[in-house]
Amino acid sequence: MKLDADLTGLVATAPVKDGGILPAGLYKATLFSVEDGANFSGEPQWVAHFGDLVSVDGARYPLDLQRLYLDMPDPRVVGRPVPRDIDEAHRKFLSAQFRRLGDLRSFFEAFGYTADSDTDEIIGESCTIEIYHYSPTQGKNIGRTFAKIGKTMPVAAFDEARGDFHPAGPAADDAFAAPAPADANAPTLTDEPPF
């Protein structure tokens, strides 16, 4: 048997997936939707659905949907000063809460929006997503490999002329750029517990 001419051309240029999952790397992606949900602990979470993926080498994955899970920080915790003396468990908890704030900021800024924007405004916009592979170490999926979104970045990081991605901004090529000045609104150390 032989494929017809139209199908032969499509097959010859079709992207190949390793093991049926999206290859790790950077992709230009379109935001399809954002839904309210809950994580495994029952905490509030947004689930952002991305599609129309284009890899750095130009391979297109129009039917692949990738999800970005954004756990919501607890405003009762992150809105207070950080105490000086806390145990390791509370330090990890607080670290996760502040990381969630950063993840949300990165999500909005990847599209050129601010935190006071409605996600409905962003639907249909594009950004750059980083896909990485991970394998669960517990549960029913041990031994399987999955593709996951690691971070979001502005689509300006994709340089059409060079055909690759690079950080956006004036200090993008300077790996040793001076650190940003301290944020006056950043959490400060105090002796008061945040909970």
ABEGO torsion letter per residue (X at the ends): XBBBAAAAAAAAABBBBBGGBBBBEBBBBBBABBBBBBBAAGBBBBBBBBBGBBBAAGBBBAABBBBBBBBBBBAAAAABBBBABBBAAAAAAAAAAAAAAAAAAAAAAAAGBBAABBAAAABGBBBBBBBBBBBBABEAABGBBBBBBABBBBAAABBAAAGBBBBBEAAAABAABBBBBBBAABBBBBABBAX
